[in-house]
Amino acid sequence: MSKPAPSITSSLPIAITIGEPAGIGADVILALWQERLKGEALPPFYLLCDPVHLAERSKLLGYNFSFQEYTSHSEWAEIVRHGEFPVWPLKNTFKGRPGKAHKEDAAGVVEAISTGVEQIQAGMARAIVTLPINKKSLYNSGFDFAGHTEFLGALSEEWPQALPPVKPVMMLAGPALRAVPVTIHIALKDVPAALTTNSIIETVTIAERDLRKRFGIEKPRIAVSGLNPHAGEEGAMGMEDIEIIAPAIKSLQSKGINCFGPLPADTMFHKAARERYDLAVCMYHDQALIPAKALAFDETVNVTLGLPFVRTSPDHGTAYDIAGLGTANPSSTLAALRMADEMST
């Protein structure tokens, strides 16, 4: 039986999950808390983490913060009033060290994500920001999902759904570009077989709906890329653009969605081209993520559309090579936190 929909208000905090403990998750969140103590206005949040791990990383980086564990919303409010860093303690502890992942840490990484989603549904948080994970470490522990996006979709299955279709859709959102890939975490050689007219229709429909609902864009303009070079060159470089993508665009247009294409991917991301649309829908992972990250790596946010709650994430990885050095840039995490705040209020 589905649980009732949560009551989301702007007074609730945002849940942040620690991600891969051997990476820079703790580094960037501690850097943000330091900025908060200096007067930076940050949306209210708490961290789902092993408190010992956080304290050890804080000491390594030279911070002198006061951490406080809590287990209820009322406790959270009191902790924040006293200026302490609120931490929701995980049942699992972490053994990894900066740059050196530990195979037993996967359980805590997954626990943080699932607990954060449960707390939104329980009305204890209004959105979730997920810090970077190491997919290979999770796969080695038996994790059955391709990544964060797919796992969050599975965790949403029991939620009351008022706006079908329901499917997690990855969007990279930055100051210069919003981009969505239709296929995500699969090998490039598998993309043509995985790409269908229905999957394009479903992805664009969800993205268009959430641009209106979450971002306040009344009539989103959506550019759709081709799959092949030059969008297939009228079939000379592949028939997918004619047989799969073009019919999807025609169907979407018949439903009143303002989309156009298929466009050659090599000419749709320069400045003048981007002014023609609010969202670029691309056919595979790198086709969307390369331009998004090239244009604004430190400011681009990973947003999961199509969920019954708000989820954002910084667009970088675990950065093992700089973990624990104090050089990690928290800009993308700050952008993810602020976008989660805006979308959930």
C-alpha positions, 0 to 999 in steps of 0.5 A: 500500500502506498504511503500518503504524500508528505507535507513539504514546507519551506521550514523543513531542512534539505537532507544531504547524503555523504556519498563515497566516504573516501572521496571529497563528500565530507570535504565540500560539505565541511567547506560549505559549513565554514562559509556558513559560519562566515555569514554565507546564507545557506538553505537549512540542511543536515548531513546523513553520515557516520559522525566519526568519519565526519569528525575525523575528516574535519580534524584532518582539514583543520576545522574546529566545528561542533557536530551534533547528532539528532533523530527528530525535526525538533532536535534539528531546529534546536541544534541549528539555533545553537550553531552546531552542525546537524548530523543524522547518524547512520547505522553503518560506519565507514572504514575508508580513508581519503583516496582509499575506498573500503569495500565494506563502506557500500552499505553506509552509502546506500543507507544514507540515500534510502534513509534520506528518501524515507525522511522526505516521505515522512515529512522530515525533509523537503529535498535531497542532495546526494554527494558523489558515489563510486559506482564500481564500489557499489557494484562490487558489493551487489548494488543492482542499479546503474547509478543514483538516478535509477536507485532513486527511481526504484525508491519512489515506486511506493510513492503516490503518483499524481503525474504519470508517466513516472520515470527518473530522468537525468538533467544537467542544469547550469547557468548556460545550458540544461541538458537531458540524455535519453539513455544514460549509464550504458555503453556507447555501443548499446545506445542505438539498440536501446533508443526507441521512439517511446523512450524519447517521447517519455523523456521529453514529456517528463522533462517538459512537465518538470520544467513547468512545475519545478522551474516555472517555465510556462512554455518550455522550448526543447531542442532534440539532438540527432544520434548520428553525425549531422543528424544522419545526413538524410540517412547517409550516416544512419537511419535512427534519426529518420526512423526513431527520433523524427517520429517522436518529435512529431508525436510530441508536437501533436500533443502541444509540446514545443520541441524541434529537431533532430538537430546535428549535435555538433552545432546545437551548443554554441551561444546563438543556438542555445538562445533558441531553447530552454532544454537540450534533449540528447540521445546518450550520456556524453552527448549531453554531459560534455557540453554541460560540464564544459560550459560551467563545470563548477556551477552545473547541477545534476537534477533528477526529474520525474521523481515525486520529490526534489533531488539534486547533486553536484556534477563532479565525481569522488575526486579521490586524488584530492580527498582530504587535502582541503583543495576541493571546490564546493561551488557545485555542491553549493549550486546543488543545495541552492537549486534544491532549495529553489525547486522545493519551495 
